[in-house]
Amino acid sequence: PKGEIEKIMNEWLAQEKRRMESGSLEEASYLHKMYCCRHIMSYIKMKKITLTTQITNASFDQYVDWRLRTTQRRILIQRELSVLGEFIKSYLVKHRYLPAYLWMDGQFLPKVILRETDKDANPAINNDDWRTIIDYVREEWRPKAYELDQFGREKPRSVWFRNMFWHWLLIAKSTGMSPEEICKLKWKSVEIIDVGRISKSKAIEEYEQIMDELQAEGRADDIEIEPPDLDTNPSDWCLNKDAWGREERLISFITTVRAKTGRVREIPCNLGYVFRRWKYFLEEEMGVKVRGDDYVFAQVENEFKKPNQRKIGQHWRWIVDKLMDIGELKGHKFSDRPYTLYSLRSTFIENHLLRGTDIFLLARMCGNSVKTIMDTYERIDIRKRTKEITDIDYGKKSQNAAAIQLYTD
């Protein structure tokens, strides 16, 4: 059958919207397809194609060149062609609007040759820029929510959103979770454990205080007390709650599912205090009773729906662009692209690569393959590891073992 291509594409998008509403398709994926279809439809109109019967094996040959006139982001063009391919295969061919042999032709859609510079979107945030962003959000932008409006009224929705945004950023940067995953995160998927740590100064203070009290009571010689062990590593866990100098250290374990792969994974991170502070804010300031099946960042003023990712992205863009415009941010050394929400995920991965985290462990935490991490995220500044690369073992003698010859030449 033949049909009007624009009408059929709208029917396909309506089908994808129903999939999104049923939960079988992520909202971000649907919006991505809708955005791509706008460009695809513009190209189709430029080619004066109105009916599906007008499509030939050469109809899309010029798509890449046509799009390069308006964008140099080849990876974006590649994604648009991927959406176009899905539309053709899963809808046009399936409903016999297009002969299957056309799709089976290996040259039906053009290829996009990606360069290394095409993969530099979502650059990781350097430490100085991150500190500038998070300090601005916490100390300048967030407190404005507590200012009364022109009628002298409080703004509870703004108070919730600005505090939520601050905590959202902290969790995104420290877990490497995608924005979609964080928005879908529920309280029952977060486990917090106090693993403790030893403060040497606190241990000494506690020990000296006990000894002073015993001395004052005249019992210092009668009671033998084991002094604290000061050789412990401050970063080591201390599960003994009665140990000298023990301080609380909250580790959180987050169970999540990567939307693209469907892979369930667990992410450990030092964010227990962040989750606890956010829960305290909800209960004490917003009067909300937190339940396990609630979204961590549920919209308390909107039926506890999951947070609006688009709104979060808009505020991120406004804040980062403002700081960039006034010269507060330096940007990534190897990319001219602006920081995005996905830059927080890139930052998590790049920081772990610099730290020397086992790449297989990192891939498991991120829900990616090792190849994807190396192809997409590995843009570390090698100068940060110069000492490790250039260190010389002065005075170290060679300790190569002598080989034993088992035969004669």
N, C-alpha and C positions, 0 to 999 in steps of 0.2 A: 504493500500500500504506500501511497505517497501522503505526505502531510506537511504542514507549515512548520519549518524548523524551529522558529521562535516559540510557537505554542507547545511543541513537543518538549523543548528544553524546559519550559516552565512547568510542564507536567512532571518531568523528572525531578526538578527541584522540589516540587510539592511532595513527591514521594519521599525524597530525602528528608524533608521537614517532618513528615509523619514518623520516619525512623528516629529522628532526633527526639521528638515528643514522647515516643515509646521507650526511649532509653537505649536503643540499639546503635545510635550514632551520637558521637560527642557534638555538643553545640559548636565548638570551635571548628570541627571538621565540616559541619554544615555551612557555617559562615564562610569558610575558606572556599568551598565549592561554589557558593553563590557569588563570591567576589570574582573568582576565576571565570565564571560563566558570563559575567558582564564584558570582560575583554574578548572572550571567545565569540560572543554574539556580535560585538562591534566588528570583529574581523569578518564574520560571515556576511554581515550587511555590506561591508566594504567590497566583498567579492560578489555582491548582488545575488547571493544564494538565498532563496526564500523557501524552496521545497526540498525535501530529503532526496528526491529523485535527481536533483541537480548535483549532488555530491559525487565526485569522482576520486580516483586514487591520487590526483594531483591538486585537489582542492585546498589542502593545508600546507602545501610545499613552501609558501611564502610567509607562514605564520611567524617564524623566528625573526626573520628580517623585518617584518612589519612591527613586531613588538619592540625590537631593539631601537626603534626610532623614539620610543617613549620611556624606555627603561633599559639600564645596562645590567640589571639583576638577572643574569642567565638562569640562576637557580629558581627564580620566580617563574620564568617562562617554562622551565622544565616541569614545574608543578602544575602550571596551567594545562600543558599538554597531557599530563597524567590524568587530570580531571576530564579533559576532552576524551581521552581514550576510554575512561570508565563510562562516560555518557554514551559513547558509540557502542561499546561492547555490551554493557549491561542494559541498554534501553533501545537504541536504534536497531541493532542487530537482533536482539531478543524479540522485539515486536515486529520484526521484518520490515522496518522502515528502510533498512540498508542491507544489501546483499552481503552475506557472510564472507564471500570470497574477497570483497574489498578490504575487510578488516584483516583477513588472513595474509594479505599482501604485506610483507615485512617493511615496505617503504611507505606505508599509508600515512604515518605521522612522521614529521621530520625529527632529526636528532639534535639535541643541544649539547654542544661541546663545552663542558665546564672547565674553568681555570681555577687555580688555587685561590685567586682573589675573589672568586664567586662564592667561596665557602666561608667568608669572613663575617657573615651576619651574626648578630647576637654575641658581640665580643665580650669576653670576661672583663669584669670591673677590677681595676687595680686597687690596692689597699687604701691609698690616699683618697681616691674618688669615692670608694665605698664609705669611708669614714665621713667624708663631706656630705654625701647623700643621706646617710642614716642619722647623722647629727642634725641636719636641717629638718628632716621629717620629725624627729623626736623633740627637738628643742625650739623650733620656730613654727613649723607648719601645724603640728598636732595641738599645741596649746591654744591656737586660734579658735578651736572648736568650743572652748569654754567661755569665749566672749559672748555676751548677751546680744541678741539681735536689736534692731532699731526700736522694738516695742518693749525691751527689757526682759525678753523671754529667753529661757535656755533652749539649746538646740540639741536634743538627745540623739537625733539621727546623725548629726555631724560628729558628736562626741564619740558615738559608736564607730563610725566609719574611719575617723582619723586614728583612733587607737587600734582598730582592726588592721588598717593599712600598715602601721608601724610593725605590729607583730607578724603580719603576713610576710613582709619583706625579710624579717629576721629568719623565719622558718624556711623561706624559699632559698635564701643564700646558704644556709647551713645544712640543708638536706639534699639539694640538687633535684628536688621534685619539680615536675612541670607545673605551670599555673593551673592546668585542669585538675591535676591530682590534689593540689592544695585546696582548691575550691570544693572538692568532693570529700576531703578528709573528715572523718567522724571521730568523736572523742573515744569511742570504744576501740579505735585502731591505734591509740596512743598509750603506751605503757611507760611509767616513770619509775626509776629505781635510784635510791640513794646509795651510791657506791663509796662515798666519802673520800676524803683526802687528809693528809697530815700537814698542818702548819707548824713549822719548827718553832717560830716565835711564840705561837700560842701554847705549844707543848712545854716550852721552857717556863712561860709565865704560869701555867697551871701547876707545874712541878714546884716552882719556887713558892707559890702561894700556899700549897699544902705543907711544904717544909717550914715556912714561916709560922703557920698556925700550930704545927706540932712543937716548934721551938718555943712559941709563946706559952704553950701548955706544959712545957717541960717533958715532953714525951718523944723528942727527936731521937734519943738514943735507944728507946724501947721498941720503936716500930721501924722495920726495914722496908723501904719503898723502892721499887725498881725505877731508876731514872728513865726518861724517854729515850728511844732510839733515834738519834739525830742523823743517822746515815741513810734514812729512807728517802726515796725519790718523791718529791712533792706531787708528781703526776700519777704516782701509783695509787691504786684503789685501796681503801681501808674499810673493810666490812665490819671490823670490830668497833662498835659504837662506844666502847669504854676506853679506847686508846687515847693516850696523851695527845692533845692538840688536834683531835679529829674535828673536821669541818664538813658541813653538808656539801655534797657534790651530786647534782641530779642529772642522771643520764636518761634520755628518752629513746624508746624503740618505737618506730613508726612502721606499721604494716600498710602497704599500699599496692595498687595494681597499675602497671604502666598501660595507658590506654592503647598505645600503638601495638604493643606486643601481647597484652593480656597476661603478662608475667607478674606473679605475686612476689613481692620482695620485702625485706625488712631493712630499715635504715636506722642505725644507731647514731646519735648525735648529742652534743652537749647543750640541749635546749630544755631540759626539765624545768628550769626556773622560768623560762619564757612561757611555756604552757601553763605553769602554775599562776604566774602573774596575770595572764590573759583570763584564766578561769576566775581568779579573784576579782578582776575588773567586771566581768559579766555578772557575778553574783552580788558584789557589794555596790557597784556603781549603777549597773543597769537593772538590778533586781531580777536577774534571770536564773532559773534553776537549771543547771547543766545536766543533761541526760546523755547516756552513752550513745544513743542513736542519733543525736543532734550533730549537725555539721559543726566543726570547730569554729568556723567563721560564719555561722548562720546569721542571716539578716534578722535581727531581733525585732525590727520594726516592720518586717514584711513576711509574716507567717513562718519564720525560721527557714526560709528557703536558702539554698546555697548562695554564696556571695556572687555578685555580678562581676565576672572576669573582665568584661569590656570596660566597666567603670574603673576597675583597678588599673587596667592598662592605660586608660586616659589620664588618670591622675599621675601615674608613673611618668608618662610622656611629658605632661605639663611641668612637673617638678624637675626632671632631668634636663629638659630643654631650657628651663629658666636658669639652672645652675651652669649649664654650658654657655648660655648667652652672656652671662656676667663673668665668664672666665674662671669659674671655680673648679671645673673639671678638666682633666688632661686627656681623657679618652684612652683607648687601647693603643699600645705601641705599634702593633702590626695591622690595625684596621681603622679605617676612617668612618665606619658605620656607627650609628648612635647606639647607646645602651638600650636594650629592650627588657621586658620581663624575663625572656628566656636567657638574658645575659646573667641572671642570677644562677641559673643552672650551669651555664658555661663557667662561671666563677667557681662554683663548687668543684667541678671536674678539674679545672686548671690548677686550683690550689692543691688538690690531692695529687695531681701529677708532679707538681713542684715539690711536694712533701715526700714523694717517693712511695706513695701508697701502691700496693700491689695492683697492677692494672686489671687482673682478673677479678679481684675483690671489688675494685671500683666499678667495673662493668656490671657486676652483679647488683651493686647498690643502685646504679643508675637505670638498670633495666635495658641497657644497650649491649651491643656486641663490642668486643675489643676493637674490631676494625672500624666501627662507627665512631668510637671515641678518638681513635688516631686520625681518621679522615676528617672529622667534623670539628672536634674540640681542641686538638693538640696545636696550640699556638703559643706555647710558653716562651717567655723571654729567657733565652739561654744564659744571659748574663747573671741571672739570679742563682745559677748553679755553677758559676765560673770557678769558685774555690774548689768545689768537689771535682771538677774536671781537671784543673791545673795543679792540684796538690802533688808535691813530690815527697816521697818518703826518704828524707835526708838521713844518711847514716844507716839505713836499713840494709842488712846483708842479704844476699840471695840465699834462699833455702831450697833450691831445686834439688830433688832427690836424684841420685845417680841411677842411670838406666842399667839394667842387667842384660847383657847380650846373650841370647840363647843359641846363636849360630855364628859361624865364621863366614866372612865374605869369600 
